[in-house]
Amino acid sequence: MVVKLKALSITSASTALIFWSTAQTVKAANFNPAPIYQDVGTYSTTISGNNNKTDIYFPKPRDLNSGNYSFPIALLLQGANVDKSSYSEYASIVARYGFVVVVPNHPRSLPQFGFNGLLPETSQINDVLAQVKSENANSTSPINGVVNTDKLALLGHSAGGAVGLSAIANLCIQPILCEGSFNQPDELVAGAFFGANLRNQATEEFIPINNSGIPTALIQGNRDGIALPFRAEATYDNIQNPPKALISILGANHYGITNTNNPDGPIPDPNIPTIPQDVAVETVARWSGLFLRASVLDDKEAFNYVYSTGDLLDKNVTVISQIKPIPEASSIWGLAALSFAFVAWKGTNKIKNLNVDNLNSRK
């Protein structure tokens, strides 16, 4: 009799899961993952705390100045020697999801590494936050009164992603990722990074990332020949607290986030992308924007897309993710849930750095 009851429980659980899956599929079919806003404003300024030349992108609905808007900040930390202008398409799309996207150029000199060029580091985060707070209060600023300065998300590419990951872990990794000291601002609430990993290059050991519940996503081209995909997987495993996601862009290389493949400045990726550049940029930006909406704005439909249905709808993407800590399976329902999670993982896992992988300039 006990066996029959267990079997009945498993059958009931399976039926409930099938019903849930069907409901999610129907819900996904009704969700439009396109940006929320059609138009984007942009202007250039200088960050007063570090004299960085900076481009700022923001949503521009017709009633921007008369509506009740409050857009969170998204700071994009550049890859080594990648000029801010190379991210204009990506930044514009992310801004249209409802964010004020800040893209600075941060010049640095590291003679011990033979480096002189553009390279991000953690002090930028607090400098940019202070600048945007000032601009939000400035009646002559294009973003006056429309910024939610209590919420800051980080975006990053390559070395910029490594800086962002270290900031989410509240680490100051000198000398490349951090100068002086770093104190994580309370406003930091999420991060999404492309072509990035966090490891000690001397030992090749991956650095634990205690993200303290800050949702963190790695977006990785599966043809990346600079920040290799297995390093993103190892970094994902080292993110200690969910929610977290590893989003693979099929056919994209290291520069799937920039306007053109292998832009002037950084070392080129030897792997040729098999996805059109504009498709790669749109895909990386869409998943970045929706991840931020899910994490920063508590957008339930965006959350469902990122963690449940998006990779079924997007032929160019596969996702591995974790929403909550995995509990011990203390009941048949727990076992059924774990079994379902394993099946879902198999279905979505079509394919399955300290990151300064492109530190050197193009020769």
Salt bridges, closest charged atoms under 4 A:
ASP55 OD2 - LYS84 NZ 3.13
GLU121 OE2 - HIS106 NE2 3.06
GLU179 OE2 - ARG108 NE 2.92
GLU187 OE2 - LYS133 NZ 2.78
GLU204 OE1 - ARG199 NE 3.14
ASP224 OD2 - HIS254 ND1 2.80
GLU282 OE2 - ARG286 NE 2.82
ASP298 OD1 - LYS300 NZ 3.01
ASP299 OD2 - ARG293 NE 2.89
ASP314 OD2 - ARG286 NH1 2.84
ASP357 OD1 - ARG199 NH2 3.06
ASP357 OD1 - ARG231 NH1 3.18
